[in-house]
């Protein structure tokens, strides 16, 4: 299973969403602080949307500390990119937890500090409100709207 995690992040480094989602089980469940819980095509389309948004931009990704123990695994990764809405640089450190089924990633949970992300992305506004549950709900609502719009455009 080490190799499926490596394949996933190598594809992410290349912003190749199709290779990334090929590492996912059909019944994938993904979660993170920005999107909440996504299942199946939602999770796959999130990576497609994110990869497309970073093409030909200042994007850098590295990963390390891959650990696999039977049906569970974990990895650390970091992404450096420009947040398009504010043109501010983000340096996000993420810890990922995985489970596997049928040789593929079955669950994928990314954990990062949303408050640190908000301060980087939004500056003083993020510093003031980025720690609040209201901010978390607002971000998840906005990311879901973007994902839904993207998903509709994919099916047309």
C-alpha positions as CSV (number, residue, x, y, z in Angstrom):
1,X,0.0,0.0,0.0
2,X,3.0,2.3,0.3
3,X,3.1,2.4,-3.4
4,X,-0.5,3.6,-3.8
5,X,0.2,6.5,-1.5
6,X,3.4,7.3,-3.4
7,X,1.5,7.1,-6.7
8,X,-1.1,9.5,-5.4
9,X,1.4,12.1,-4.3
10,X,3.6,11.8,-7.4
11,X,0.5,12.4,-9.5
12,X,-0.4,15.3,-7.3
13,X,3.1,16.8,-7.8
14,X,2.3,16.6,-11.5
15,X,-1.2,18.0,-11.0
16,X,-2.5,14.8,-12.7
17,X,-5.9,14.4,-11.2
18,X,-6.8,11.4,-13.2
19,X,-3.8,9.4,-11.9
20,X,-4.7,10.6,-8.4
21,X,-8.3,9.4,-8.6
22,X,-7.2,6.1,-10.1
23,X,-5.6,5.5,-6.7
24,X,-9.0,5.8,-5.0
25,X,-11.6,3.0,-4.4
26,X,-14.9,3.6,-6.1
27,X,-16.5,4.1,-2.7
28,X,-13.9,6.6,-1.5
29,X,-14.6,8.9,1.5
30,X,-12.5,12.0,1.8
31,X,-12.5,14.6,4.5
32,X,-10.6,17.8,5.4
33,X,-11.3,21.1,7.2
34,X,-12.0,23.1,4.0
35,X,-14.4,20.7,2.2
36,X,-15.8,18.6,5.1
37,X,-16.8,15.0,4.0
38,X,-16.9,14.1,0.3
39,X,-17.8,10.7,-1.1
40,X,-17.2,9.0,-4.5
41,X,-17.3,11.4,-7.4
42,X,-17.4,14.4,-5.1
43,X,-13.9,13.5,-3.8
44,X,-12.6,12.8,-7.3
45,X,-14.0,16.1,-8.7
46,X,-12.4,18.0,-5.8
47,X,-9.0,16.9,-6.9
48,X,-9.8,17.6,-10.5
49,X,-10.9,21.1,-9.6
50,X,-7.9,21.8,-7.4
51,X,-5.4,20.4,-10.0
52,X,-7.0,22.4,-12.8
53,X,-6.9,25.6,-10.7
54,X,-3.1,25.2,-10.1
55,X,-2.0,24.4,-13.7
56,X,0.7,26.8,-14.9
57,X,0.8,28.5,-11.5
58,X,3.3,28.6,-8.7
59,X,2.5,25.2,-7.1
60,X,4.9,23.0,-5.1
61,X,4.1,19.8,-3.3
62,X,6.3,17.5,-1.2
63,X,5.5,14.5,0.8
64,X,7.2,12.4,3.5
65,X,6.8,10.0,6.4
66,X,4.7,7.4,4.6
67,X,3.7,4.7,7.0
68,X,1.6,1.7,6.1
69,X,0.4,-0.9,8.6
70,X,-1.9,-3.5,7.1
71,X,-5.1,-1.7,6.0
72,X,-4.1,1.7,7.4
73,X,-1.6,4.3,6.4
74,X,-0.5,7.8,6.9
75,X,1.7,10.5,5.3
76,X,2.7,14.1,5.7
77,X,2.6,16.5,2.9
78,X,3.0,20.2,2.3
79,X,1.8,22.4,-0.5
80,X,3.0,25.9,-1.4
81,X,0.7,27.8,-3.7
82,X,-0.9,31.1,-4.4
83,X,-4.5,31.5,-3.1
84,X,-6.2,33.0,-6.2
85,X,-8.9,35.0,-4.4
86,X,-6.3,37.2,-2.5
87,X,-3.1,36.5,-4.4
88,X,-1.4,35.5,-1.1
89,X,1.1,32.6,-0.7
90,X,-0.1,29.6,1.2
91,X,2.3,27.1,2.9
92,X,0.0,24.4,4.2
93,X,1.3,21.4,6.2
94,X,-1.1,18.5,6.1
95,X,-1.2,15.1,7.8
96,X,-3.1,12.4,5.9
97,X,-4.6,9.2,7.3
98,X,-5.7,6.4,4.9
99,X,-7.4,3.1,4.9
100,X,-7.3,0.7,2.0
101,X,-9.6,-1.8,0.3
102,X,-9.0,-3.9,-2.8
103,X,-5.5,-2.3,-3.2
104,X,-6.9,1.3,-3.4
105,X,-7.4,4.2,-1.0
106,X,-10.8,3.7,0.6
107,X,-10.7,6.5,3.1
108,X,-8.6,9.6,3.1
109,X,-8.6,12.2,5.8
110,X,-6.4,15.3,5.6
111,X,-5.8,17.3,8.7
112,X,-4.4,20.8,8.9
113,X,-4.8,23.9,11.0
114,X,-7.6,25.9,9.3
115,X,-6.8,28.9,11.4
116,X,-3.2,29.0,10.1
117,X,-4.5,28.6,6.6
118,X,-7.0,31.4,7.1
119,X,-4.4,33.8,8.4
120,X,-2.2,33.1,5.3
121,X,-5.1,33.2,2.8
122,X,-7.0,36.2,4.2
123,X,-4.5,38.2,6.2
124,X,-6.0,40.3,9.0
125,X,-9.5,39.0,8.3
126,X,-8.3,35.4,8.7
127,X,-6.5,36.3,11.9
128,X,-9.7,37.8,13.4
129,X,-12.3,35.2,12.4
130,X,-10.3,32.1,11.0
131,X,-10.5,30.3,14.3
132,X,-14.3,30.4,14.6
133,X,-16.8,27.6,13.9
134,X,-18.7,30.1,11.8
135,X,-15.7,30.6,9.5
136,X,-15.3,26.8,9.2
137,X,-18.9,26.4,8.1
138,X,-18.6,29.4,5.7
139,X,-15.5,27.9,4.1
140,X,-17.1,24.5,3.7
141,X,-20.2,26.1,2.2
142,X,-18.2,28.1,-0.3
143,X,-16.0,25.2,-1.3
144,X,-19.1,23.0,-1.7
145,X,-20.6,25.6,-4.0
146,X,-17.4,25.8,-6.1
147,X,-17.3,22.0,-6.2
148,X,-20.9,21.6,-7.2
149,X,-20.4,24.2,-10.0
150,X,-17.3,22.4,-11.2
151,X,-19.1,19.0,-11.1
152,X,-21.9,20.3,-13.2
153,X,-19.5,21.6,-15.8
154,X,-17.8,18.2,-15.9
155,X,-21.0,16.5,-16.7
156,X,-22.0,18.8,-19.5
